[in-house]
Amino acid sequence: MPDVKKIGKTFITRKNKYAVITFNRPEKMNALTPELFNSIKEAVDDVKNDDNINAVVITGGGDHFSAGGDVKGDIDPLKHMTIDEFKAYFKPINQLYLSLYNLNKPTIAAINGYALGAGLELALVCDIRIAADNALLGEFFVRMGLVPETGMCLLPKIVGPGIAKMMCFTGKVYKAEQALEMKLVDQIVPAEDLLGTAEELAAKLAKGPASIRLMKEAINRLGSVSLEESIEPVLNYQFAATRTEDHKEAVTAFLEKRKPVFKGL
């Protein structure tokens, strides 16, 4: 039986070497509130410190990933805050984005239904985005007279600066097929297959070598620099990979003509 832990309205389901984090406010289309942000952050920290978890799926409960920030509970209070209150308010939200982006294991966003505004921001900080064929994605911030929190940094790297500006300036909503063409998502599957597909990939990555974690860190750090700037840092990552137990196991298994058994170490 899967091991399920509840943190506020967020659930962590631990399976064989991977976990599924589900934020669950389906009656409000998983609209994000400070409380929900905090519970997701706690869940991310929980799996980060679990050496038995090597990959993570992030998804929304019910029919939607997230329709964005809750207007009444999350957006309306902003205009009444001083700059110090504003920064304090966003500190845990930004910590969530950074914790998820820098999590020391691969993350997969399983996007069902709406992924709008802050909901899309959550998906953007994941490593891989798999969308249901009924998914609808968009940067809704302009519709509230606001700016995206991670999108202005990450979208240009993912879809290019022109499309990023189009998305941010217009708040247009894109269907799954369009999102795939734009490279906003990496795969589309039938809605009924979404979670199974994401979990299948998570299970595969969870059984991979420790070098996957090194690759994630390197791509996040070096993905926007020139080849000349990346050559030396990559040597450090390669050296670190050669020190892992999984590298030694891979070499031994090859020489013994068998499949390697990786432990993520």
C-alpha positions as CSV (number, residue, x, y, z in Angstrom):
1,M,0.0,0.0,0.0
2,P,1.3,3.5,-0.8
3,D,2.4,5.6,2.1
4,V,0.2,8.8,2.2
5,K,1.0,11.9,4.3
6,K,-1.3,14.9,4.6
7,I,0.1,18.4,5.1
8,G,-2.8,20.9,5.1
9,K,-4.5,20.5,1.7
10,T,-1.5,18.8,0.2
11,F,-0.8,15.1,0.1
12,I,2.4,13.2,-0.3
13,T,2.0,9.7,-1.7
14,R,5.2,7.7,-1.4
15,K,5.6,4.8,-3.8
16,N,8.6,2.7,-4.9
17,K,11.5,5.3,-4.9
18,Y,9.3,8.2,-6.1
19,A,6.6,10.4,-4.6
20,V,3.4,12.2,-5.9
21,I,2.7,15.6,-4.3
22,T,-1.0,16.5,-4.8
23,F,-2.3,19.9,-3.8
24,N,-6.0,19.4,-3.2
25,R,-8.5,22.3,-3.3
26,P,-10.7,21.0,-6.1
27,E,-13.8,23.0,-5.0
28,K,-11.8,26.2,-6.0
29,M,-10.0,24.6,-9.0
30,N,-6.9,24.5,-6.7
31,A,-6.7,28.3,-6.6
32,L,-3.6,29.0,-4.6
33,T,-3.7,30.7,-1.2
34,P,-0.8,31.4,1.3
35,E,-1.9,28.3,3.2
36,L,-1.8,26.2,0.1
37,F,1.6,27.6,-1.0
38,N,2.9,26.8,2.5
39,S,1.6,23.2,2.5
40,I,3.2,22.6,-0.9
41,K,6.5,24.0,0.3
42,E,6.4,21.7,3.4
43,A,5.7,18.7,1.1
44,V,8.6,19.6,-1.1
45,D,10.9,19.9,1.9
46,D,9.6,16.6,3.2
47,V,10.6,14.7,0.1
48,K,13.8,16.6,-0.3
49,N,15.1,15.1,3.0
50,D,13.9,11.6,2.1
51,D,16.8,9.6,0.8
52,N,14.4,6.9,-0.3
53,I,12.7,9.2,-2.9
54,N,14.6,9.9,-6.1
55,A,11.9,11.5,-8.3
56,V,8.7,13.6,-7.7
57,V,5.4,14.1,-9.5
58,I,3.6,17.4,-8.8
59,T,-0.1,17.6,-9.7
60,G,-3.5,19.1,-8.7
61,G,-6.3,17.1,-7.2
62,G,-9.6,16.9,-9.1
63,D,-10.1,18.3,-12.6
64,H,-7.4,21.1,-12.6
65,F,-3.7,21.6,-11.9
66,S,-4.4,25.2,-10.6
67,A,-6.5,28.1,-11.8
68,G,-3.9,30.5,-10.3
69,G,-3.9,32.7,-7.2
70,D,-7.1,33.0,-5.3
71,V,-8.4,36.5,-6.1
72,K,-10.0,37.1,-2.7
73,G,-7.5,35.3,-0.5
74,D,-4.2,35.8,-2.4
75,I,-4.4,38.7,-4.8
76,D,-6.8,41.3,-3.3
77,P,-4.8,41.8,-0.1
78,L,-1.7,42.8,-2.1
79,K,-2.7,46.4,-2.8
80,H,-3.1,47.2,0.9
81,M,0.5,46.1,1.9
82,T,3.6,48.2,2.5
83,I,6.7,47.2,0.7
84,D,8.0,45.4,3.8
85,E,4.7,43.5,4.2
86,F,4.7,42.7,0.5
87,K,8.2,41.2,0.6
88,A,7.4,39.2,3.8
89,Y,4.2,37.9,2.2
90,F,6.0,36.7,-0.9
91,K,9.0,35.2,0.9
92,P,7.4,31.7,1.5
93,I,6.0,31.8,-2.1
94,N,9.4,32.5,-3.6
95,Q,10.9,29.9,-1.3
96,L,8.5,27.3,-2.7
97,Y,9.4,28.2,-6.3
98,L,13.2,28.0,-5.5
99,S,12.8,24.8,-3.5
100,L,11.0,23.1,-6.3
101,Y,13.3,24.4,-9.0
102,N,16.4,23.4,-7.1
103,L,15.1,20.2,-5.6
104,N,17.8,17.6,-5.6
105,K,15.8,15.1,-7.6
106,P,13.9,15.3,-10.9
107,T,10.4,16.8,-10.9
108,I,7.5,16.2,-13.3
109,A,4.4,18.4,-13.5
110,A,1.3,16.4,-14.4
111,I,-0.9,19.2,-15.8
112,N,-4.7,18.5,-15.8
113,G,-7.2,21.1,-16.8
114,Y,-6.3,24.7,-16.0
115,A,-2.7,25.8,-15.3
116,L,-3.1,29.5,-15.2
117,G,-1.2,32.4,-13.5
118,A,0.5,31.1,-10.4
119,G,-0.5,27.6,-11.4
120,L,1.6,27.9,-14.5
121,E,4.4,29.3,-12.5
122,L,4.4,26.1,-10.4
123,A,4.6,24.0,-13.5
124,L,7.4,26.1,-15.0
125,V,9.7,25.4,-12.0
126,C,9.4,21.7,-12.6
127,D,11.9,19.9,-14.8
128,I,9.4,18.2,-17.1
129,R,5.8,19.1,-18.0
130,I,3.3,16.5,-19.1
131,A,-0.1,17.8,-20.1
132,A,-3.5,16.1,-20.4
133,D,-5.1,16.7,-23.8
134,N,-7.7,18.9,-22.1
135,A,-5.1,21.2,-20.4
136,L,-5.3,24.9,-20.8
137,L,-2.2,27.0,-19.9
138,G,-1.7,30.7,-19.7
139,E,0.0,33.6,-17.9
140,F,-3.0,35.3,-16.4
141,F,-1.1,38.0,-14.4
142,V,-1.8,40.8,-16.9
143,R,-5.5,40.2,-16.5
144,M,-5.1,41.2,-12.9
145,G,-2.7,44.1,-13.7
146,L,0.2,42.1,-12.3
147,V,3.5,40.5,-13.5
148,P,4.5,36.8,-13.5
149,E,6.8,35.7,-10.7
150,T,8.8,33.0,-12.4
151,G,7.6,33.3,-16.0
152,M,9.5,36.4,-16.9
153,C,12.7,34.5,-16.1
154,L,11.9,31.0,-17.2
155,L,9.6,31.4,-20.1
156,P,12.2,33.0,-22.4
157,K,14.5,30.0,-21.8
158,I,11.7,27.6,-22.5
159,V,9.6,29.1,-25.4
160,G,11.9,31.9,-26.5
161,P,11.6,35.7,-25.8
162,G,9.0,36.5,-28.4
163,I,6.5,33.9,-27.3
164,A,7.3,34.6,-23.7
165,K,6.4,38.3,-24.2
166,M,3.2,37.3,-26.1
167,M,2.1,35.1,-23.3
168,C,2.9,37.6,-20.6
169,F,1.6,40.7,-22.4
170,T,-1.7,39.2,-23.5
171,G,-2.6,36.6,-20.9
172,K,-3.7,34.3,-23.7
173,V,-4.8,30.8,-22.8
174,Y,-3.2,28.0,-24.9
175,K,-4.6,24.5,-25.5
176,A,-2.4,21.5,-24.9
177,E,-1.6,21.1,-28.6
178,Q,-0.5,24.7,-28.9
179,A,1.6,24.4,-25.7
180,L,3.4,21.4,-27.1
181,E,4.2,23.2,-30.4
182,M,5.6,26.1,-28.3
183,K,7.6,23.7,-26.2
184,L,5.7,25.0,-23.1
185,V,5.0,21.3,-22.3
186,D,7.1,18.3,-23.2
187,Q,4.4,15.7,-23.8
188,I,0.6,15.3,-24.2
189,V,-1.4,12.3,-23.2
190,P,-5.1,11.5,-22.9
191,A,-6.5,12.9,-19.6
192,E,-7.2,9.5,-18.2
193,D,-3.6,8.5,-18.8
194,L,-2.0,11.6,-17.3
195,L,-1.0,10.5,-13.8
196,G,-0.1,7.0,-14.9
197,T,2.2,8.4,-17.6
198,A,3.8,10.8,-15.1
199,E,4.3,8.1,-12.5
200,E,5.8,5.7,-15.1
201,L,8.4,8.3,-16.0
202,A,9.0,9.1,-12.3
203,A,9.5,5.4,-11.5
204,K,12.0,5.1,-14.4
205,L,14.0,8.2,-13.3
206,A,13.9,7.0,-9.7
207,K,15.8,3.9,-10.7
208,G,18.4,5.9,-12.6
209,P,21.9,6.8,-11.5
210,A,22.9,9.6,-9.2
211,S,24.2,11.5,-12.2
212,I,20.6,12.5,-13.0
213,R,20.8,14.9,-10.0
214,L,24.1,16.3,-11.2
215,M,22.6,16.8,-14.7
216,K,19.7,18.7,-13.2
217,E,21.9,21.0,-11.3
218,A,24.2,21.6,-14.2
219,I,21.4,22.3,-16.7
220,N,19.7,24.8,-14.3
221,R,23.0,26.5,-13.7
222,L,24.6,26.4,-17.2
223,G,21.6,26.3,-19.6
224,S,21.9,30.0,-20.4
225,V,25.6,30.5,-20.6
226,S,28.0,30.1,-23.5
227,L,29.8,26.8,-24.3
228,E,33.1,28.5,-23.4
229,E,31.8,29.4,-19.9
230,S,30.3,25.9,-19.4
231,I,33.3,23.7,-20.3
232,E,35.2,24.1,-17.0
233,P,32.1,23.7,-14.6
234,V,31.0,20.6,-16.5
235,L,34.3,19.0,-15.7
236,N,33.5,19.4,-12.0
237,Y,30.1,17.7,-12.5
238,Q,31.8,14.9,-14.5
239,F,34.4,14.4,-11.8
240,A,31.6,14.3,-9.2
241,A,29.8,11.6,-11.3
242,T,32.9,9.4,-11.4
243,R,32.9,9.4,-7.6
244,T,29.4,7.9,-7.3
245,E,28.6,4.3,-6.5
246,D,26.3,4.2,-9.5
247,H,29.1,5.0,-11.9
248,K,31.2,2.2,-10.5
249,E,28.2,-0.1,-10.7
250,A,27.6,0.9,-14.3
251,V,31.2,0.1,-15.3
252,T,31.2,-3.2,-13.5
253,A,27.9,-4.2,-15.0
254,F,29.1,-3.4,-18.5
255,L,32.2,-5.5,-18.1
256,E,30.2,-8.4,-16.5
257,K,27.6,-8.1,-19.4
258,R,24.6,-7.5,-17.1
259,K,22.2,-4.7,-16.4
260,P,23.3,-2.2,-13.7
261,V,21.4,-1.9,-10.5
262,F,21.5,1.8,-9.5
263,K,20.9,3.0,-6.0
264,G,20.9,6.8,-6.6
265,L,24.2,7.0,-4.7
